[in-house]
Each structure stands twice: as structure tokens, then as C-alpha cells.
Amino acid sequence: MKVTVKNLGVVKAAEIDLKPLTILVGRNNTGKTWLACTVAAALSYYGWRRYVNAYASTKPPERYRDLERVVKQVIEQGDGVLDIVQFADECGERCINNILQYTKNWIRGFLSTDRVRFDNLQMQADLTPIKNQLLRHLEGITIEDRIGRDEDSALLKALKEAGERKLFLYPGVNIKERLPNREVKRFIASVVFREFLQFFYPSTYFFPTERTSIINDQFIPLPARNLLENTARAEVEEPKEPLPKPRLQSGPISGFVGMMIELYVNANILERQEEATEEPAIQRYMQLADILQEDILEGHLDFSTPTPDPRREILFKPSNCVDEENVEMEVSIASSMVKELSALVLYLRYLAQPGELLVIDEPEMNLHPAAQVKIIEFLVMLVNAGLRVLLTTHSTYVVDHLINLIDAYKHENKEEIKNMFLLESTDAFIDQNKVSVYQFDEDGQVKNILENDGTIHWRTFSEVTEYVQRLHFEL
């Protein structure tokens, strides 16, 4: 899917074709991270929920005739029917573009800025090449949702069977007297727009550059403890001026924190193993977690307990540790590379589901060049296992080795050449049609640098290399 973005900070204009693997390169402060996070958030729960809330208001961004009709039916009659496939055929692209365009209303809060404005931000998607896929997806899925804690007490239900086009809305009780009209509209719009966006990405996970400092062996108690300490200190000191309101964390950071809390609270290896017996993709993600820890981290990383426990920690056991008496360590004192990639190990082992989007800011941080080469091979393996990856990078090793992986995919005998690669797997070879690479320039323009022959023409690093070499010879 191609997404056009204009006037996003320093980014004046960008047209990004979101492929299973999309890579953004360029100098610092050229807008790579902002664009990656903004597009991902707009197509995720974050953007969907904010647009739904606006749509349910008295003055929605735009009304859709068929959606308004079924809302009115449910309010007046208690039930209604929407042909969701037909609605998507007629209004799907307009809905997606309205959701994207509404981004300018919430992006300041997502990026946690009071000073930068995005009044002129424009976002638009071209769904023409994938519209038929969207319609088939909507017809093939099952939808079950409700307002209420359980089936018996549900005030309003939504149901669509797989292979059917119609979404049925019906109450467990007379909703006219139990639900405000706005809540009826919010629920119906929520179900419909959610299914539209989940066609692209069922869930989105952010791995910001701050991830290395957030990982800690006592992750959950720290925020509460620090808050209590700061509050107590403020009460003792009795400042003359009121304390400034603390700034909220940005969306990518809070999303990452939320993922880690979910892992601490809910990660259960026994339940995950049972899930893997019924779903081959889950089994593959757990295998990939093992490959990441064994072949790149060179050790074993996991929680200290197999099931949730308030005292559980993340522990790392290096495979080359000479001190057999002290082979396990808290992740907080492990190497920066271990802290860098530990969240990805845990995500794959406990959470990953097919089709999800991973937004990874600089996956090469703290990695030796050899590990940087390995990490791009590994990220390609994730893509070939059904995940989507959108990353920013400053690594020549990552981008240059990607060319090798594209060339290897074209090779007649992949098994013959796999041992030439560091992870020694044909799953690290990738079809060029699954890849996009874009360079962000200082003038605010963004351009595609992946040529049809599989080469990547980028000057952002080569210019620096040429400068260093030239200076050496002149000296």
C-alpha cells in the first residue's frame, strides 16, 4: 500500500510503498523516525480509536450514508444489518483516507510535543492495487463483538460469519433505553473501521531507541517507586512555585512499556507452547526467538519463572561464560546488545502473531558489525515468517547486506549458497518485491533508492566514506 505524507516536520513530501520489509535511511534529523511512527500509529489502534471517537461525536469528520442508516436502524428498531463488503467497496478507501487525514488532530499528543504543530499535515493512501484483497479479507473473516461484560448481559452485539458479507447488529435487551445514541454509533463505527485497519496490521508494536534503557530486571515496580519518591520529595521541599506538569511519554515509548508490562504480567510459556501445537506460525516465532538468542546474543534469555510472578526477572545466561558458578545474570547488567534485543526475543517467544507490524528504530544500535549483518538476515527471516517490519537505520552493513539477500533469493540453488551467510538459512533470502528502501534528504524530500535490478543507490553514507578516504590521501 502506498501512503503519501506531506508537511510532517522536516518531511515536505514522501510517498512510501509499505512492503513487508520497509527500510528508511538518511542523515539525522531528516524525519525518518517521525514518519515511521506516524504512519504506523495512524494505521493502528491509536489512530483508529481517535477517529472513532470523533465519528461518534455530534459533528463527525464525515458521515457515511450506509453506516448512518444502520446506526439509525439499531437506535430505532433495536437491530440492523450492514453489508460490510459492499460498504468497503463503496467507501473503504475514503474511510481509510479520512482516518489518515485525522492524524493531524492527535499526532502532537502521540509524539508528546507542545511546541511543534502539524496543522498542514496531509496523509493519503492509494488502495487501488489491494482493494480486491481487502474485500476478500472482509468476506472471509468472522466478527464477534459486544457492549457488555459477557454474552448474557451484552447490551449490543455484532456478528458476521466467515464467508458471509453481512454484519448483524442486535441487542440482548432493549438498547433504546439503555444506551445513548452516541454509544451505539461509536460501537458500530468501531467494529467496522477496526476491521478495515486490521486488514493491514492486526497489531503494531514499537521498538524505540529508548528500549535499551527501559529494559530492567525489576521493570514494573520502578515507575511506581520513582513516582512515589518524587511526590514525597516535592512534599518535603514545599516549592514556592508549582511543579511543572510532567510530560507524558511519547506513543512509541508508552507502547513499548505497555508491551513489556503485558509480558511481565501475562507471559506464560506453558500456554504459549500449547498455542504453538495448534498454530504452526506460533511455533515458528518461538523457534526464531531461539535463533535470535543463540546465534546473535550467544546465550539464553528468558523470565526467571515460566509463569507470571510478581518477583520474576529477565535473566541472561551467556553461552561462553567461564564462571560456571555464576552463569545467569540480570538483564540490567548484561551487555548493551543483550538489552537492545531482549525485548524482541520475548515478543517472539510470547506475543507474536502473523501479520503484525514491528516498527524498529535503529535495530543496529550497540551491535558489532558482524551482529549488524546477522540482524538484517534475522529481520528478513521474520518477514518470511509472516511478520511486517518497518525500520530506520544508519547502518551500511544492514543496507548493503540486504542487497546480498535479494541477490541470493534469485540464485538457482539456494541450498548451495546458504552457508555463505552468517545465519546459514535460506529463510534469510528475500524476494525484492517484498522490500522498499527510501532515503530521506536534507531538503525534506524522500525518494525510492531500490532499483529494479536489486541495487540500492544511496549517497548518504558513501559521501562520508569518500570524504574520509580523500582526506586520508591528502594528509
DRENLOLO-608132 format. One record per residue (C-alpha): x, y, z; residue number from 0. Coordinates in steps of 0.1 Angstrom, whole numbers, plus 5000, padded with zeros to 4 digits. Layout:
% DRENLOLO-608132
+------+------+------+------+
:   px :   py :   pz : resi :
+------+------+------+------+
:    X :    Y :    Z :  NUM :
...
+------+------+------+------+
This chain:
% DRENLOLO-608132
+------+------+------+------+
:   px :   py :   pz : resi :
+------+------+------+------+
: 5000 : 5000 : 5000 :    0 :
: 5013 : 5034 : 4990 :    1 :
: 5010 : 5062 : 5016 :    2 :
: 5017 : 5098 : 5008 :    3 :
: 5028 : 5121 : 5036 :    4 :
: 5033 : 5159 : 5033 :    5 :
: 5044 : 5185 : 5059 :    6 :
: 5054 : 5162 : 5087 :    7 :
: 5080 : 5183 : 5104 :    8 :
: 5110 : 5184 : 5082 :    9 :
: 5095 : 5160 : 5057 :   10 :
: 5080 : 5180 : 5029 :   11 :
: 5068 : 5152 : 5007 :   12 :
: 5071 : 5114 : 5008 :   13 :
: 5054 : 5085 : 4990 :   14 :
: 5061 : 5053 : 5008 :   15 :
: 5051 : 5019 : 4994 :   16 :
: 5047 : 4999 : 5026 :   17 :
: 5061 : 4964 : 5018 :   18 :
: 5066 : 4935 : 5042 :   19 :
: 5101 : 4950 : 5048 :   20 :
: 5103 : 4987 : 5046 :   21 :
: 5136 : 5005 : 5054 :   22 :
: 5142 : 5042 : 5059 :   23 :
: 5177 : 5056 : 5057 :   24 :
: 5192 : 5091 : 5058 :   25 :
: 5210 : 5116 : 5080 :   26 :
: 5199 : 5125 : 5115 :   27 :
: 5170 : 5149 : 5118 :   28 :
: 5156 : 5142 : 5084 :   29 :
: 5123 : 5128 : 5097 :   30 :
: 5127 : 5090 : 5094 :   31 :
: 5115 : 5081 : 5129 :   32 :
: 5087 : 5106 : 5128 :   33 :
: 5074 : 5093 : 5095 :   34 :
: 5077 : 5056 : 5105 :   35 :
: 5059 : 5061 : 5139 :   36 :
: 5033 : 5084 : 5125 :   37 :
: 5023 : 5061 : 5096 :   38 :
: 5023 : 5031 : 5118 :   39 :
: 5002 : 5048 : 5145 :   40 :
: 4977 : 5061 : 5120 :   41 :
: 4971 : 5026 : 5108 :   42 :
: 4969 : 5011 : 5143 :   43 :
: 4946 : 5011 : 5173 :   44 :
: 4959 : 5046 : 5182 :   45 :
: 4946 : 5062 : 5150 :   46 :
: 4915 : 5040 : 5147 :   47 :
: 4903 : 5048 : 5183 :   48 :
: 4907 : 5085 : 5179 :   49 :
: 4889 : 5086 : 5146 :   50 :
: 4861 : 5065 : 5160 :   51 :
: 4857 : 5089 : 5190 :   52 :
: 4855 : 5118 : 5166 :   53 :
: 4830 : 5100 : 5143 :   54 :
: 4807 : 5093 : 5173 :   55 :
: 4806 : 5130 : 5182 :   56 :
: 4778 : 5153 : 5172 :   57 :
: 4799 : 5166 : 5144 :   58 :
: 4818 : 5137 : 5128 :   59 :
: 4846 : 5143 : 5103 :   60 :
: 4825 : 5129 : 5075 :   61 :
: 4793 : 5109 : 5075 :   62 :
: 4788 : 5077 : 5055 :   63 :
: 4753 : 5071 : 5043 :   64 :
: 4751 : 5033 : 5048 :   65 :
: 4768 : 5035 : 5082 :   66 :
: 4744 : 5062 : 5093 :   67 :
: 4715 : 5041 : 5080 :   68 :
: 4724 : 5011 : 5101 :   69 :
: 4731 : 5032 : 5132 :   70 :
: 4696 : 5047 : 5128 :   71 :
: 4680 : 5013 : 5124 :   72 :
: 4697 : 5000 : 5156 :   73 :
: 4686 : 5031 : 5176 :   74 :
: 4650 : 5030 : 5163 :   75 :
: 4644 : 4992 : 5159 :   76 :
: 4670 : 4976 : 5182 :   77 :
: 4688 : 4958 : 5154 :   78 :
: 4702 : 4963 : 5119 :   79 :
: 4723 : 4948 : 5091 :   80 :
: 4753 : 4962 : 5072 :   81 :
: 4768 : 4946 : 5041 :   82 :
: 4803 : 4953 : 5052 :   83 :
: 4819 : 4941 : 5019 :   84 :
: 4797 : 4964 : 4998 :   85 :
: 4804 : 4993 : 5023 :   86 :
: 4841 : 4987 : 5019 :   87 :
: 4838 : 4985 : 4981 :   88 :
: 4820 : 5019 : 4980 :   89 :
: 4836 : 5037 : 5009 :   90 :
: 4866 : 5018 : 5021 :   91 :
: 4893 : 5039 : 5006 :   92 :
: 4875 : 5071 : 5017 :   93 :
: 4873 : 5058 : 5052 :   94 :
: 4910 : 5049 : 5054 :   95 :
: 4920 : 5083 : 5040 :   96 :
: 4898 : 5101 : 5065 :   97 :
: 4914 : 5081 : 5093 :   98 :
: 4948 : 5090 : 5080 :   99 :
: 4939 : 5127 : 5075 :  100 :
: 4926 : 5129 : 5110 :  101 :
: 4961 : 5121 : 5122 :  102 :
: 4969 : 5158 : 5124 :  103 :
: 4944 : 5162 : 5152 :  104 :
: 4962 : 5138 : 5176 :  105 :
: 4998 : 5135 : 5164 :  106 :
: 5011 : 5162 : 5188 :  107 :
: 5000 : 5141 : 5217 :  108 :
: 5014 : 5109 : 5202 :  109 :
: 5048 : 5125 : 5197 :  110 :
: 5045 : 5143 : 5231 :  111 :
: 5052 : 5178 : 5219 :  112 :
: 5037 : 5211 : 5230 :  113 :
: 5058 : 5232 : 5207 :  114 :
: 5055 : 5216 : 5172 :  115 :
: 5023 : 5220 : 5152 :  116 :
: 5010 : 5198 : 5124 :  117 :
: 4982 : 5218 : 5111 :  118 :
: 4993 : 5213 : 5075 :  119 :
: 5000 : 5176 : 5078 :  120 :
: 4985 : 5156 : 5049 :  121 :
: 4982 : 5118 : 5046 :  122 :
: 4966 : 5098 : 5019 :  123 :
: 4967 : 5061 : 5008 :  124 :
: 4962 : 5045 : 4974 :  125 :
: 4943 : 5013 : 4980 :  126 :
: 4936 : 5005 : 4943 :  127 :
: 4962 : 4977 : 4939 :  128 :
: 4949 : 4959 : 4971 :  129 :
: 4912 : 4968 : 4971 :  130 :
: 4901 : 4933 : 4960 :  131 :
: 4923 : 4917 : 4987 :  132 :
: 4906 : 4939 : 5013 :  133 :
: 4871 : 4929 : 5001 :  134 :
: 4881 : 4892 : 5002 :  135 :
: 4895 : 4896 : 5036 :  136 :
: 4863 : 4912 : 5049 :  137 :
: 4842 : 4885 : 5034 :  138 :
: 4864 : 4857 : 5049 :  139 :
: 4867 : 4869 : 5085 :  140 :
: 4845 : 4862 : 5115 :  141 :
: 4834 : 4892 : 5136 :  142 :
: 4821 : 4888 : 5171 :  143 :
: 4819 : 4918 : 5194 :  144 :
: 4796 : 4933 : 5220 :  145 :
: 4790 : 4960 : 5245 :  146 :
: 4788 : 4944 : 5280 :  147 :
: 4809 : 4921 : 5301 :  148 :
: 4796 : 4888 : 5289 :  149 :
: 4771 : 4873 : 5265 :  150 :
: 4742 : 4873 : 5289 :  151 :
: 4745 : 4909 : 5299 :  152 :
: 4755 : 4923 : 5265 :  153 :
: 4736 : 4955 : 5255 :  154 :
: 4745 : 4953 : 5219 :  155 :
: 4761 : 4926 : 5198 :  156 :
: 4778 : 4924 : 5164 :  157 :
: 4782 : 4892 : 5144 :  158 :
: 4794 : 4882 : 5110 :  159 :
: 4801 : 4847 : 5099 :  160 :
: 4831 : 4837 : 5078 :  161 :
: 4822 : 4836 : 5041 :  162 :
: 4793 : 4860 : 5046 :  163 :
: 4790 : 4896 : 5037 :  164 :
: 4765 : 4909 : 5062 :  165 :
: 4773 : 4922 : 5097 :  166 :
: 4744 : 4917 : 5120 :  167 :
: 4738 : 4941 : 5150 :  168 :
: 4713 : 4931 : 5176 :  169 :
: 4706 : 4936 : 5213 :  170 :
: 4704 : 4914 : 5243 :  171 :
: 4679 : 4939 : 5258 :  172 :
: 4661 : 4970 : 5246 :  173 :
: 4691 : 4992 : 5240 :  174 :
: 4669 : 5023 : 5232 :  175 :
: 4666 : 5028 : 5270 :  176 :
: 4700 : 5015 : 5280 :  177 :
: 4725 : 5031 : 5256 :  178 :
: 4729 : 5067 : 5244 :  179 :
: 4727 : 5072 : 5207 :  180 :
: 4764 : 5082 : 5206 :  181 :
: 4775 : 5049 : 5221 :  182 :
: 4755 : 5030 : 5195 :  183 :
: 4773 : 5049 : 5168 :  184 :
: 4806 : 5046 : 5185 :  185 :
: 4802 : 5008 : 5188 :  186 :
: 4792 : 5002 : 5152 :  187 :
: 4818 : 5026 : 5137 :  188 :
: 4844 : 5009 : 5160 :  189 :
: 4837 : 4974 : 5147 :  190 :
: 4837 : 4985 : 5110 :  191 :
: 4867 : 5008 : 5110 :  192 :
: 4887 : 4983 : 5131 :  193 :
: 4882 : 4955 : 5106 :  194 :
: 4893 : 4978 : 5078 :  195 :
: 4926 : 4987 : 5096 :  196 :
: 4933 : 4952 : 5108 :  197 :
: 4935 : 4941 : 5072 :  198 :
: 4968 : 4960 : 5071 :  199 :
: 4982 : 4951 : 5105 :  200 :
: 4963 : 4932 : 5132 :  201 :
: 4986 : 4948 : 5158 :  202 :
: 5015 : 4972 : 5159 :  203 :
: 5045 : 4970 : 5182 :  204 :
: 5070 : 4998 : 5186 :  205 :
: 5107 : 4993 : 5195 :  206 :
: 5120 : 5028 : 5200 :  207 :
: 5157 : 5037 : 5205 :  208 :
: 5149 : 5041 : 5243 :  209 :
: 5143 : 5004 : 5246 :  210 :
: 5178 : 4996 : 5259 :  211 :
: 5174 : 5019 : 5289 :  212 :
: 5138 : 5008 : 5296 :  213 :
: 5146 : 4971 : 5300 :  214 :
: 5153 : 4963 : 5336 :  215 :
: 5153 : 4933 : 5359 :  216 :
: 5126 : 4949 : 5381 :  217 :
: 5106 : 4966 : 5354 :  218 :
: 5071 : 4970 : 5368 :  219 :
: 5079 : 4983 : 5403 :  220 :
: 5102 : 5011 : 5390 :  221 :
: 5077 : 5036 : 5376 :  222 :
: 5055 : 5034 : 5407 :  223 :
: 5085 : 5037 : 5431 :  224 :
: 5100 : 5067 : 5412 :  225 :
: 5067 : 5084 : 5412 :  226 :
: 5063 : 5079 : 5450 :  227 :
: 5098 : 5092 : 5456 :  228 :
: 5093 : 5123 : 5435 :  229 :
: 5060 : 5130 : 5452 :  230 :
: 5075 : 5126 : 5487 :  231 :
: 5104 : 5149 : 5478 :  232 :
: 5081 : 5175 : 5465 :  233 :
: 5060 : 5175 : 5497 :  234 :
: 5091 : 5178 : 5518 :  235 :
: 5107 : 5207 : 5499 :  236 :
: 5075 : 5226 : 5495 :  237 :
: 5085 : 5245 : 5464 :  238 :
: 5074 : 5282 : 5461 :  239 :
: 5064 : 5277 : 5425 :  240 :
: 5041 : 5249 : 5415 :  241 :
: 5059 : 5220 : 5399 :  242 :
: 5056 : 5218 : 5362 :  243 :
: 5032 : 5192 : 5349 :  244 :
: 5052 : 5161 : 5339 :  245 :
: 5053 : 5154 : 5302 :  246 :
: 5037 : 5123 : 5290 :  247 :
: 5058 : 5097 : 5273 :  248 :
: 5055 : 5096 : 5235 :  249 :
: 5033 : 5070 : 5219 :  250 :
: 5062 : 5047 : 5208 :  251 :
: 5077 : 5047 : 5243 :  252 :
: 5044 : 5041 : 5261 :  253 :
: 5036 : 5014 : 5235 :  254 :
: 5069 : 4997 : 5243 :  255 :
: 5063 : 5000 : 5280 :  256 :
: 5028 : 4985 : 5276 :  257 :
: 5042 : 4956 : 5257 :  258 :
: 5068 : 4949 : 5284 :  259 :
: 5042 : 4951 : 5312 :  260 :
: 5020 : 4927 : 5292 :  261 :
: 5049 : 4903 : 5291 :  262 :
: 5057 : 4906 : 5328 :  263 :
: 5020 : 4901 : 5338 :  264 :
: 5008 : 4876 : 5312 :  265 :
: 5037 : 4858 : 5296 :  266 :
: 5032 : 4821 : 5302 :  267 :
: 5054 : 4796 : 5284 :  268 :
: 5031 : 4767 : 5290 :  269 :
: 5002 : 4784 : 5275 :  270 :
: 5023 : 4796 : 5246 :  271 :
: 5036 : 4761 : 5239 :  272 :
: 5000 : 4748 : 5238 :  273 :
: 4991 : 4776 : 5214 :  274 :
: 5021 : 4766 : 5192 :  275 :
: 5008 : 4730 : 5189 :  276 :
: 4977 : 4743 : 5171 :  277 :
: 4993 : 4771 : 5151 :  278 :
: 5025 : 4765 : 5131 :  279 :
: 5032 : 4802 : 5128 :  280 :
: 5034 : 4805 : 5166 :  281 :
: 5058 : 4776 : 5167 :  282 :
: 5080 : 4793 : 5141 :  283 :
: 5081 : 4825 : 5161 :  284 :
: 5093 : 4806 : 5192 :  285 :
: 5120 : 4790 : 5170 :  286 :
: 5130 : 4824 : 5158 :  287 :
: 5133 : 4836 : 5194 :  288 :
: 5158 : 4808 : 5200 :  289 :
: 5178 : 4816 : 5168 :  290 :
: 5180 : 4853 : 5179 :  291 :
: 5193 : 4844 : 5214 :  292 :
: 5216 : 4816 : 5204 :  293 :
: 5231 : 4829 : 5171 :  294 :
: 5232 : 4867 : 5178 :  295 :
: 5230 : 4872 : 5216 :  296 :
: 5251 : 4840 : 5221 :  297 :
: 5232 : 4829 : 5252 :  298 :
: 5198 : 4821 : 5266 :  299 :
: 5174 : 4848 : 5277 :  300 :
: 5140 : 4844 : 5294 :  301 :
: 5120 : 4852 : 5325 :  302 :
: 5131 : 4837 : 5358 :  303 :
: 5097 : 4819 : 5362 :  304 :
: 5078 : 4801 : 5334 :  305 :
: 5045 : 4816 : 5346 :  306 :
: 5037 : 4851 : 5358 :  307 :
: 5050 : 4860 : 5392 :  308 :
: 5054 : 4894 : 5409 :  309 :
: 5091 : 4886 : 5416 :  310 :
: 5100 : 4874 : 5381 :  311 :
: 5131 : 4889 : 5364 :  312 :
: 5146 : 4888 : 5329 :  313 :
: 5178 : 4867 : 5331 :  314 :
: 5205 : 4861 : 5306 :  315 :
: 5229 : 4832 : 5305 :  316 :
: 5259 : 4836 : 5282 :  317 :
: 5269 : 4805 : 5263 :  318 :
: 5306 : 4814 : 5267 :  319 :
: 5306 : 4822 : 5304 :  320 :
: 5338 : 4809 : 5321 :  321 :
: 5324 : 4812 : 5356 :  322 :
: 5301 : 4781 : 5358 :  323 :
: 5291 : 4791 : 5393 :  324 :
: 5276 : 4824 : 5381 :  325 :
: 5262 : 4817 : 5347 :  326 :
: 5229 : 4837 : 5350 :  327 :
: 5227 : 4874 : 5353 :  328 :
: 5200 : 4901 : 5355 :  329 :
: 5195 : 4917 : 5321 :  330 :
: 5202 : 4951 : 5336 :  331 :
: 5239 : 4941 : 5339 :  332 :
: 5241 : 4922 : 5306 :  333 :
: 5258 : 4937 : 5276 :  334 :
: 5242 : 4966 : 5257 :  335 :
: 5235 : 4942 : 5228 :  336 :
: 5215 : 4919 : 5251 :  337 :
: 5195 : 4947 : 5264 :  338 :
: 5190 : 4960 : 5229 :  339 :
: 5175 : 4928 : 5216 :  340 :
: 5160 : 4911 : 5246 :  341 :
: 5125 : 4927 : 5241 :  342 :
: 5124 : 4912 : 5206 :  343 :
: 5133 : 4878 : 5219 :  344 :
: 5105 : 4880 : 5244 :  345 :
: 5080 : 4894 : 5219 :  346 :
: 5086 : 4864 : 5195 :  347 :
: 5085 : 4838 : 5223 :  348 :
: 5053 : 4850 : 5239 :  349 :
: 5033 : 4875 : 5218 :  350 :
: 5039 : 4874 : 5181 :  351 :
: 5010 : 4867 : 5157 :  352 :
: 5010 : 4866 : 5119 :  353 :
: 5006 : 4899 : 5101 :  354 :
: 5017 : 4921 : 5130 :  355 :
: 5038 : 4952 : 5123 :  356 :
: 5071 : 4958 : 5141 :  357 :
: 5084 : 4994 : 5140 :  358 :
: 5121 : 4992 : 5149 :  359 :
: 5141 : 5023 : 5153 :  360 :
: 5178 : 5016 : 5145 :  361 :
: 5180 : 4978 : 5151 :  362 :
: 5218 : 4980 : 5148 :  363 :
: 5222 : 5001 : 5180 :  364 :
: 5251 : 4987 : 5202 :  365 :
: 5257 : 4958 : 5177 :  366 :
: 5292 : 4949 : 5164 :  367 :
: 5293 : 4949 : 5125 :  368 :
: 5291 : 4912 : 5124 :  369 :
: 5259 : 4913 : 5145 :  370 :
: 5246 : 4940 : 5123 :  371 :
: 5249 : 4917 : 5093 :  372 :
: 5232 : 4890 : 5113 :  373 :
: 5203 : 4912 : 5124 :  374 :
: 5193 : 4921 : 5088 :  375 :
: 5193 : 4884 : 5079 :  376 :
: 5172 : 4878 : 5110 :  377 :
: 5147 : 4905 : 5102 :  378 :
: 5143 : 4891 : 5068 :  379 :
: 5135 : 4857 : 5084 :  380 :
: 5108 : 4875 : 5104 :  381 :
: 5093 : 4889 : 5073 :  382 :
: 5094 : 4855 : 5056 :  383 :
: 5076 : 4841 : 5086 :  384 :
: 5047 : 4864 : 5082 :  385 :
: 5055 : 4895 : 5102 :  386 :
: 5059 : 4930 : 5088 :  387 :
: 5089 : 4952 : 5096 :  388 :
: 5093 : 4989 : 5092 :  389 :
: 5127 : 5001 : 5104 :  390 :
: 5150 : 5031 : 5103 :  391 :
: 5188 : 5026 : 5101 :  392 :
: 5222 : 5043 : 5098 :  393 :
: 5240 : 5010 : 5092 :  394 :
: 5258 : 5004 : 5059 :  395 :
: 5261 : 4968 : 5069 :  396 :
: 5223 : 4964 : 5072 :  397 :
: 5216 : 4980 : 5038 :  398 :
: 5245 : 4967 : 5018 :  399 :
: 5239 : 4931 : 5031 :  400 :
: 5202 : 4934 : 5022 :  401 :
: 5214 : 4936 : 4985 :  402 :
: 5231 : 4902 : 4990 :  403 :
: 5200 : 4888 : 5005 :  404 :
: 5180 : 4900 : 4975 :  405 :
: 5206 : 4885 : 4951 :  406 :
: 5206 : 4852 : 4970 :  407 :
: 5169 : 4849 : 4965 :  408 :
: 5174 : 4849 : 4928 :  409 :
: 5200 : 4822 : 4929 :  410 :
: 5192 : 4789 : 4912 :  411 :
: 5204 : 4768 : 4941 :  412 :
: 5197 : 4785 : 4974 :  413 :
: 5208 : 4755 : 4995 :  414 :
: 5242 : 4755 : 4978 :  415 :
: 5249 : 4791 : 4989 :  416 :
: 5232 : 4793 : 5023 :  417 :
: 5265 : 4785 : 5042 :  418 :
: 5280 : 4817 : 5028 :  419 :
: 5257 : 4837 : 5051 :  420 :
: 5261 : 4841 : 5088 :  421 :
: 5228 : 4825 : 5099 :  422 :
: 5231 : 4798 : 5072 :  423 :
: 5194 : 4798 : 5063 :  424 :
: 5176 : 4802 : 5030 :  425 :
: 5148 : 4819 : 5050 :  426 :
: 5171 : 4849 : 5052 :  427 :
: 5168 : 4854 : 5014 :  428 :
: 5141 : 4877 : 5002 :  429 :
: 5121 : 4885 : 4972 :  430 :
: 5128 : 4920 : 4960 :  431 :
: 5090 : 4926 : 4956 :  432 :
: 5087 : 4924 : 4994 :  433 :
: 5112 : 4952 : 5000 :  434 :
: 5111 : 4990 : 4999 :  435 :
: 5141 : 5013 : 5007 :  436 :
: 5138 : 5050 : 5010 :  437 :
: 5164 : 5078 : 5015 :  438 :
: 5154 : 5109 : 5034 :  439 :
: 5173 : 5140 : 5022 :  440 :
: 5181 : 5173 : 5040 :  441 :
: 5157 : 5192 : 5017 :  442 :
: 5127 : 5173 : 5031 :  443 :
: 5123 : 5150 : 5001 :  444 :
: 5121 : 5113 : 5003 :  445 :
: 5129 : 5090 : 4974 :  446 :
: 5130 : 5053 : 4965 :  447 :
: 5166 : 5041 : 4962 :  448 :
: 5159 : 5004 : 4955 :  449 :
: 5165 : 4999 : 4917 :  450 :
: 5147 : 4973 : 4896 :  451 :
: 5179 : 4953 : 4893 :  452 :
: 5181 : 4950 : 4931 :  453 :
: 5208 : 4975 : 4937 :  454 :
: 5204 : 5002 : 4963 :  455 :
: 5218 : 5036 : 4953 :  456 :
: 5223 : 5057 : 4984 :  457 :
: 5248 : 5085 : 4988 :  458 :
: 5241 : 5094 : 5025 :  459 :
: 5269 : 5071 : 5036 :  460 :
: 5291 : 5069 : 5005 :  461 :
: 5297 : 5106 : 5006 :  462 :
: 5311 : 5103 : 5041 :  463 :
: 5333 : 5073 : 5031 :  464 :
: 5347 : 5092 : 5001 :  465 :
: 5354 : 5122 : 5023 :  466 :
: 5373 : 5102 : 5048 :  467 :
: 5393 : 5084 : 5021 :  468 :
: 5401 : 5117 : 5003 :  469 :
: 5412 : 5134 : 5035 :  470 :
: 5435 : 5104 : 5043 :  471 :
: 5453 : 5107 : 5010 :  472 :
: 5456 : 5145 : 5012 :  473 :
: 5471 : 5142 : 5046 :  474 :
+------+------+------+------+
